[in-house]
């Protein structure tokens, strides 16, 4: 009876919140037109990163020309999108000139250069939570607004060693813990498909920039969907690796204890062909743990899928167009490869929200979110800060204060042992179901990109991505065209861990 009352309560709360949101945001954005981005006139902007690298190596185009093209694109779109929050354009151009000078004088073959520096001369960007020497690393926290990194994060260093040239850092949510990229330092980032809508978080600025052709490839991090949601909302590819493959060193906030099992770093890009080459660079010495070069016969793959999480009443229902997009993928596999996808019911996915918070709450080594908000110097007075927020005097965003309050008041641990048991059962079910040749198709999110501010009325929708961080499985978000309203559609492809 208790669980039934729980479901009824959250169903009623969700329906009321969504009804209020529909009215409030319908009025708020009534007649507000989306800003249109300048059209792309330079074809270099719509080439895969690996293609740009090949053209630079072969002398078909110079690195300086490529870097200049992306800098020009950022300058024309950033006033509209607010994606890039700090840059090093002059330094990048000098580095591009050095690459061109090297290529004119080297005796190495293109194959040798490709193996040693696969992204030589290609620009890239990262989210503003990673250290980039000489650039600000704020993680969206006002108290860090003047912090300048003195060294590179591991992923930035590895990309540089692969020959890539860093252009700048992109906007995030406050301390990277909300799914709309907005903070009190830089403001909010706007969706390139409709600027009245969100870009997701916390790697939202990166997802936005990739979608708008402002960078050939980017790097994000993900502890609850921070790569996959922005990639979904912006219509690009993004990969959440298995736990423990890519280094998180040089990221703020720092993951400690068991959080290191949930936080991952991975590639974000417009073209699927860039995912594996970038992932290989990021995996570095751990690449031997993966089978990225293994040839796959698609006819031998087993496909399983779910249209939703089983119907959690606290989450928005999966939109019809997202279900149809998934069905088109399944139909394609039937026609092209004679595969019969199997619809399954993974019982405990419906408890994703509760399992996620229970597992995060289990990590006792990590500072509280209220402590992170004040640079680990004590704890933020959340109630006082809420009052200041009401009068526009707080340096924190409302979602950050909401999360700090939720953490402070969420002390009901009586069900945690049961939720941990559910989690273990679900991991085993995934392992047994997928085996070595199975994939699992699952919604990236229950709705297309909401309007600015709407996530506050749908706070638990991130559960579709978050539960897979707890599972530790590799997940790729794949774009699937546009909805009738011109917003990106997508779906995730999941597999079992290789460890």
VOGUVEX-318577 format. One record per residue: x, y, z of N, C-alpha, C in turn; residue in three letters. Coordinates in steps of 0.05 Angstrom, whole numbers, plus 5000, padded with zeros to 4 digits. Example, Ala and Ser with C-alpha at 12.3 -4.5 7.8 and 13.67 -1.06 7.14 Angstrom:
<rs>
526448865156524649105156526449345156ALA 525749555142527349795143525850015157SER 
</rs>
This chain:
<rs>
501749765000500050005000501750255000UNK 504050255016505750485017506850554990UNK 507750354974508850414948506750514929UNK 504250414931502150504914501550804920UNK 501550874946501051154953503351324943UNK 505751224944508051364933507651434904UNK 506851234888506351264860504151464854UNK 502051444869499751634865500651924872UNK 502151944894503052214903504752344881UNK 506852194872508652314852507352354825UNK 505452184818503952234793502352494795UNK 501052534817499552784821501353034821UNK 503553014835505453234835506553294808UNK 507353084793508353134766506353254748UNK 503853154748501753264730501253554737UNK 501153624762500653904770503054084761UNK 505453994766507754154758507854194728UNK 507353984713507454004684505154184673UNK 502854174686500654354679501354644684UNK 502554694708503354964715505555064695UNK 507454884689509654964671508555034643UNK 506554874634505454924608504255204606UNK 502855284628501555554628503755764631UNK 505455734651507555934657509355984633UNK 510455774622512355804601511055864574UNK 508455784571506955854548506656164547UNK 506056274570505856574571508556704568UNK 510556584582513256704582514456724554UNK 513956524538515156514511513156574489UNK 510856664496508756734476509856954457UNK 510056884432510857084412513857134412UNK 515457004429518357034429519556864408UNK 520756994388521856844366524756754372UNK 525356524361528056424363529956584346UNK 532356634356534356774340535556574320UNK 536056664296537056494275540056514273UNK 541456294271544356294268545156374239UNK 547456504236548456554209548956284194UNK 548356274169548756024154551755954151UNK 552255704147555055624144555855664115UNK 558055814111559055874084561655744079UNK 563055654100565655524097565255224102UNK 565855064081565354774082567154634101UNK 569454764109571154634129569754594156UNK 567754754161566254744186564554494189UNK 563954364167562154134168563553874160UNK 566253874165567753624160568353484186UNK 568553224186569353084211572153154218UNK 572853134244575453194254577653024240UNK 577052764236579052594224579452664195UNK 577452774181577752864154579453124153UNK 579053304172580653544173583553474179UNK 584053274197586753194203588153084178UNK 586652924162587852804138588553024118UNK 586753224115587253434096589653614104UNK 589853654130592153804140594753654135UNK 594853394141597253234137598053224108UNK 596153214090596753184062597153454048UNK 596853674063597353934051595054054035UNK 592753924035590454024021589354284033UNK 589854314059589054544074591054584096UNK 591354834105593254884127591754874154UNK 593254814175592054824201591155114208UNK 592755304199591955584204589255654192UNK 588855554168586255604154583955474169UNK 584455234179582355094194581755234220UNK 583755304235583455434260582055704257UNK 582955854237581656114231578656084225UNK 577955874211575155824203573455784228UNK 574455624246572855574270572755804289UNK 574955954291574856194307572856394296UNK 572756424270570856614257567956514263UNK 567556254262564856154267564056204296UNK 565856164315565256214343564556504347UNK 566056684334565556974338562857054327UNK 561856924306559257004295556856874309UNK 557256644322554956504335554856554365UNK 557156614378557256624407555456854418UNK 555257084405553357284416550457184417UNK 549756984401547056874401546856644421UNK 548856474421548656224437549956234464UNK 552056394467553456414493554556134501UNK 556056014483557155744488559955754498UNK 561655914486564555934494564856154515UNK 566056084537566256274560569156374565UNK 571056244553573856354554575256234530UNK 577156384518578456294494581456364493UNK 582756234475585656274471586156284440UNK 584656454427584756454397587556534387UNK 588756734398591356824388593456604391UNK 593456474415595356254419594856024400UNK 592255964396591555744378592555794349UNK 592356044340593256104313596356074311UNK 597756154332600656124332601355824332UNK 599955664347600455374347599855254319UNK 597755354306597055254280599255324260UNK 600455554262602655634244605055454249UNK 605555374274607755194280607254924268UNK 604754834268604054574256604654584226UNK 603854794213604254824184607254834177UNK 608754974195611654984191612854714193UNK 611954554213613054284217612354114192UNK 609954134182609153964160610754034134UNK 611454284131613054364108615854254109UNK 616854204133619754134136620153844143UNK 618153704152618553424161619053224139UNK 620553024146621052804127619252564133UNK 617552584154615852364161613552334141UNK 612652094138610452034120607852104133UNK 605752124117603052184128602151964147UNK 602851714141602151494159603551514186UNK 606051584185607551614210606351844227UNK 605752064214604552284229601852214240UNK 600252064224597551984233597751804258UNK 599751634259599951454282600951604307UNK 602851794303603951934325602152164335UNK 600952304316599252534324596752534306UNK 594852364312592452324295590752574291UNK 590952774308589353014305591153264302UNK 593353224289595253444285593953684271UNK 593953914284592954154272589954194274UNK 588554004286585554024288584754164314UNK 583054364313582254494338580154334353UNK 579954384379577954254396577254434419UNK 575154364434574254514457573554324479UNK 573354424504572554264527570654424544UNK 569154294562567354434580568954574602UNK 567754774613569054934634568854804661UNK 569954564663570454434689573154314688UNK 574354304664577054184660579154404660UNK 581454344671583654534671584754564642UNK 585054814633586454874609588455094616UNK 590955044614592955224624592555504612UNK 592355704630592055984621589156074618UNK 587255884620584455964617582955924644UNK 580756064647579256044672577955764674UNK 577855664698576555414704574655474727UNK 572155544720570255624741568355404749UNK 567755214732565655014736563055154742UNK 562755394732560155544736559755654764UNK 561755634781561455724809562556004812UNK 560956194822561656474823564256514840UNK 564556354861566956384877569556314863UNK 569256174839571556104823571856274798UNK 570456494797570356654772573056764764UNK 574956794782577656894775579756684775UNK 578956434779580956214780581956154752UNK 584656164748585956104723587655854726UNK 587255654709588655404711591655434704UNK 593255294720596155314716597255074700UNK 595554874696596354644680593954524666UNK 594354334648592254214633591153964648UNK 588553924645587353674654588453444636UNK 588253204646589452974631588252954603UNK 585652994600584452964574585353174555UNK 585753424565586853644548589653574540UNK 591253494559594053424553594253204532UNK 592552994534592652774515591852864487UNK 589853034485589053144459591253314447UNK 592653474464594853634454597153454444UNK 597653234459599753054451599052914425UNK 596452894419595552774394595552984372UNK 596553234378596853444358594553644357UNK 592453604372590153784371590754054384UNK 589254254377589654524386587254624401UNK 587554694426585254774443584555064437UNK 581955114431580955374425579855524450UNK 578455374467577155504490575555304507UNK 574155424526572455264544569555354542UNK 567755174548564855224542563155214568UNK 560855334567559155384590558055134602UNK 557555144629556454924644554455024664UNK 553054844677551354914700553054954725UNK 551955064746553455124770554454864782UNK 557154844784558454604794557654354779UNK 556754394755556154164736554153974747UNK 552154074762550253894775547353964769UNK 546854064744544154104736543954074706UNK 541554014696541453954667540454194650UNK 540954434660540854674642543454824647UNK 544854894626547455034628547055334632UNK 546955414657546655694665547955734692UNK 549255964695550556034721550656334724UNK 551456424747551456714753553956854744UNK 555756704731558156834720557656904691UNK 556856714675556556744646553756754636UNK 551756684653549056674643548456404630UNK 546356394614545356144603546256114574UNK 546355864565546955794537544355724523UNK 544155794498541655764482541955544461UNK 539855394457539855174438539955284409UNK 541755184392542055284365539655224347UNK 538055024354535654964339533355144345UNK 533255234370531255424379532355554405UNK 533055804403534355934426532655974450UNK 530055914448528255914471528455664488UNK 530055474478530255204491533055164502UNK 533154964521535654914535537654754518UNK 540154754526542154584513542854344529UNK 541654324553542354094571544754174588UNK 545353984606547654034624548753774634UNK 551153774644552554024648554354094625UNK 554853914606556553974583554954114561UNK 553154294569551254414550552554604531UNK 554454764540555854944522557354794501UNK 558454564508560054404489558154274469UNK 555854164478553954044459552954254440UNK 552354494450551354714433553354794412UNK 555854824421557954914402558454714380UNK 558454454387558754244367556554254347UNK 554054284356551754284339551754524319UNK 552854744329552954984313555455014296UNK 557054794294559454784278561554984288UNK 561755024314563755204325566255064333UNK 566354794332568654644339568454364326UNK 570554254316570353984303569753764323UNK 570753784347570353574367570753694395UNK 569353574415569553674442569653454462UNK 570153534487570353344509568553434532UNK 566953234542565153294564565653094586UNK 564253134608564252944630561352884638UNK 561052654652558252554656558152404682UNK 556452504701555952354726553052284729UNK 551352394711548552334712547152384685UNK 548752414664547652474638548852724625UNK 551052824637552153084629553453084601UNK 554052854590554752834562552352774545UNK 550752584553548652474536546252674533UNK 545452804554543252994552543853224533UNK 546153364537546853574518547153474489UNK 548253234485548453134458545753074446UNK 543952974463541152924454539753184447UNK 539753374465538353634461539453784438UNK 542053744431543253894409543653734384UNK 542753484384542853324359545653234350UNK 547353154369550053054362550552784375UNK 552852674370553752424382555252474408UNK 554952304427556552324452556852044464UNK 559151994475559651734487560351754516UNK 558851604533559551574561561051304564UNK 563651324569565251074570564550904594UNK 565450654594565350494618566950634640UNK 566250574665567750684687570650604687UNK 572450794695575250724698576950714674UNK 575950814651577450804626578951064621UNK 577551284623578751554617579251704643UNK 581551824645582251974670580452224673UNK 579652274699578152514706579952724719UNK 582552664720584352844734584353124721UNK 584153334738584053604728581253714724UNK 579353574736576553654734575553764760UNK 573853964759572554084782569554074779UNK 567953974799568853864825570353594821UNK 572053544839573653294838571953064849UNK 572052844834570652604843572452454863UNK 571352384886572852244906571351984914UNK 572751794925571451554933570051404911UNK 567751304917566151154897565151324874UNK 565151594878564251764856565951734832UNK 568451644835570251594812569151374795UNK 567451204806566250984790563951094773UNK 562751324781560451424767561051654748UNK 563151804754563952024737565751934714UNK 565052004690566751914667567152154648UNK 569252134632569952334612569852214584UNK 568652354565568452234538568052444516UNK 568052344491567952524468565152604460UNK 564952844449562452954438563053064410UNK 561352994390562053074363559553044345UNK 559753174322557553164302557552904286UNK 559852784283560152554265560952304280UNK 559552084275560051834289562951744284UNK 564051804261566751704254568851824271UNK 568252034286570252164304570252034332UNK 568151894339567951784366570251604374UNK 570851404358572851204365575651334365UNK 576451484344579151604344579651784369UNK 577651944377577952114400578051944425UNK 576251754427576151574450578851434454UNK 580151344433582751214435584851404447UNK 584751654440586651844451586051884481UNK 583551914488582851954516583351714533UNK 582951474523583351224538586351184543UNK 588051284526590951274529591850994536UNK 593150964559594350704567592250494573UNK 589750574576587650384582586250284557UNK 587250364534585850284509585949984505UNK 587849854517588049554514585649424527UNK 584249564545581849444558579449444540UNK 579649574517577449594498577849434473UNK 575749394458575949244433574949424410UNK 576049664408575049864390575649794360UNK 577749634356578449564328577249304318UNK 575749174335574548914328572348964307UNK 572548814285570448834265567848714274UNK 565648854269563048764279561248704255UNK 560248464254558248394234555448454246UNK 554148654235551648744247549548524247UNK 549748334229547748124228547947944252UNK 550247954266550647774290549747914316UNK 548948164314548248314339545448234348UNK 545148224374542448184386541548454397UNK 539048534390538048794398535748764417UNK 535948904440533848914460533149214463UNK 530649264472529849544475527649574495UNK 527349814505525049904521524250174511UNK 521650224511520650484502520650694524UNK 520650594549520750774572521850624596UNK 521850744619523050624643521150434658UNK 518850394646516850234660514550394672UNK 514850654671512650824679512950954706UNK 515351054713515651194738513851444739UNK 512051464758510151694758511351964762UNK 513851974772515152234777516452344752UNK 516652184731517952264706515852314684UNK 516552494666514852554643514652304625UNK 512252244614512052024595513852074570UNK 514851864559516451894534514751994511UNK 515652204498514052324477513752134453UNK 511452154440510751974418512851984395UNK 513852224389515752244367518452104373UNK 519152094399521551954407521151654404UNK 518851564411518151274407518251204378UNK 517151374361517051314333519851314321UNK 521551494330524351504321525851244328UNK 525351144352526550894361525550664343UNK 522950674338521750454322522850454294UNK 523450684282524650694256527450554255UNK 528950594277531550454279531050154280UNK 529250064297528649784299527749664273UNK 526049804259525049714233527349694212UNK 529249874214531449874196533149614200UNK 533649544225535149304231533649054221UNK 531049064223529448834213529848804183UNK 529549024168529649014139532448964129UNK 534449114140537149104129538748864138UNK 538248774162540048564173538448314183UNK 535848314178534248084186534348024216UNK 534748234232534848204261532048254272UNK 531248094291528648144304529248264332UNK 528948524335529348644362527348534382UNK 528248504407526648394428525948614449UNK 523448654453522548844473522748704500UNK 524148834519524548714545523448894567UNK 523348794591522548944614524548904636UNK 526349104639528249094661526949224685UNK 526049054702524149124723524949364740UNK 527549384747528249584767528949864755UNK 528849884729529250154717527250354727UNK 524850264734522750444743523650574770UNK 525550464783526550574809529150734805UNK 529750814780532250944774532851184792UNK 530951354796531351594812532251524840UNK 530751344853531351274881534051134883UNK 534650954864537150814864539451004861UNK 539151194842541351384837542051544862UNK 540051664875540551824899541551654922UNK 540551414924541551234945544451174941UNK 545351114917548151044912549951294915UNK 549051524907550651764912550851824942UNK 548651784956548651834985550451645000UNK 551051424988552751215000555651305001UNK 556351504984559151594982559751785005UNK 560851685027561351855051563852025048UNK 565751945031568252095028567852365015UNK 565752394999565452634983564352865000UNK 565353114996564153345010561253375002UNK 559753495019556953555012556853764990UNK 554653774976554353974955554354254967UNK 553154284990553154545004556054625011UNK 557754435016560554495021562054574995UNK 561454424974562654484948562054774939UNK 559654864946558755134937560355354950UNK 561755294972563355494986566255404986UNK 567055264965569855174961570855004984UNK 569054844996569654655017570554805043UNK 569855055046570455205070567955235087UNK 567355015101564855005116562554925098UNK 560155015104557754945087556155195083UNK 554955215059553155435053550655425070UNK 549855665080547255685094545155695073UNK 544055455066542155435044539655605048UNK 538555605072536055745076536456055073UNK 538656155084539356435081539756505052UNK 541056325038541656375009539156374992UNK 537156205000534556204986533256474989UNK 533356595012532056855016533457064999UNK 536157054998537657244981536957204952UNK 536456944944535856884917533157004909UNK 531257014927528557124922528757424915UNK 530857564926531157844922533357904901UNK 534257694887536257734866538957804877UNK 539557724902542157804914544057564917UNK 543257324909544957094912546857064888UNK 549156964893551056894872550756604863UNK 548756474873548256194865545656174850UNK 545455974833542955924817540955774835UNK 538455814828536355674843536655374841UNK 537255254818537654954818539854864837UNK 542055014839544154934857543254934886UNK 541755144893540655164921538654934926UNK 536954884905535054664908536454394913UNK 538654344898540154094901541354084929UNK 542454314938543654314965541554254987UNK 539254374983537054335002536054045001UNK 535853934977534953654974536853464988UNK 539453514984541453344997541253365028UNK 540753615038540653655066538253525079UNK 536053515065533553415076533053115069UNK 534553005050534052735041535652535058UNK 534652485082536052315100534552045105UNK 532651995089531051755093532551515080UNK 534151385097535851165086534750885092UNK 532350875102531250615110530850425087UNK 530450545063529950375039532550325024UNK 534750445032537250415017538150125013UNK 538149955033538949675029537349545007UNK 534749595007533049484986533849594959UNK 534349854957535049974931537749874922UNK 539649834940542249714932541849434921UNK 540049284933539449014923538249034895UNK 536449224890535349264864537549324843UNK 539349494851541549574833543249324826UNK 543949164846545548924840544048734822UNK 541448704826539848534809539748634781UNK 539548904778539349014751542048984736UNK 544249024750546848984738547148694727UNK 546348504743546448224735544648174711UNK 542248294712540448264689541548374663UNK 542848604665544148724642546348534631UNK 547948434650550248264642549248014628UNK 547247884640546247634628544747684602UNK 543347904600541747964576543548034552UNK 545448204556546948314534549248124525UNK 550447984544552647814537554847964522UNK 556047824503558247944487557248074461UNK 554748014453553848104427551148244428UNK 550348344451547748474453548048774458UNK 546048924448545849204453543049274463UNK 542849484478540249554490539649844482UNK 537349874467536450144459534550254480UNK 535050504487533550624510533450924505UNK 531151054512530951344507533151504521UNK 534151704507536151884518534852064540UNK 532352114536530852304554527952264546UNK 526052314565523252274558522052494540UNK 523352734538522252944521524453064504UNK 523753214483525653374469526453604487UNK 528353774477529453984494527254174505UNK 526954194531524954374543525754664539UNK 523854844545524555134544526155214569UNK 527455434567529155534590527455544615UNK 528555424636527155424662525355184667UNK 524455054647522654824650523754594666UNK 526354534665527354304681526654324710UNK 526254564721525554594749522754464755UNK 521154444734518454324737518554024729UNK 520853934720521153644712523753544723UNK 524253574749526953544760528153264758UNK 526453054755527452784756527752644729UNK 527152794707527352684681530152584673UNK 532152694688534952614682535452314689UNK 533552184702533851914711534451724688UNK 533451784664533951614641536951574635UNK 538451784640541351764636542851694662UNK 541951804685543351774710543751484719UNK 541751314715541851044725544150894711UNK 544850974686546950824672549650904681UNK 549951134695552451184709552950994732UNK 550750944746550950754769551550474759UNK 550450404736551050144724553850124713UNK 555050354706557850354696558150264668UNK 555950234653556050124626556750334605UNK 557950254582558450444561555850514546UNK 555450774540552950864527553651074506UNK 552451044483552751244462550151374455UNK 549951634456547551784448547851824418UNK 545651754403545651784374543351964365UNK 543952164349541852334339540052194318UNK 537452254318535652124299533852324285UNK 534952544276533452734261532052934279UNK 529953074268528653284282525653224286UNK 524553334307521653304313520053494295UNK 517453474297515653654282516053944290UNK 517253994314517754274323520654354317UNK 522054184303524754264295526854214316UNK 526254054336528153994358529353714354UNK 531853664362533153404357531753174371UNK 531752944358530852694369533352514373UNK 533152304389535352134392534751884409UNK 536651714412536451474428539151384436UNK 539351234458541951144467542350844460UNK 544750774455545550494450547350414474UNK 546550204488547950114512549149834508UNK 551349784520552549514520553449444548UNK 554349204552555449124578558349214580UNK 559249244605562049314610563849084602UNK 566249164594568248964586570048874609UNK 569548994632571348924655569948704672UNK 
</rs>
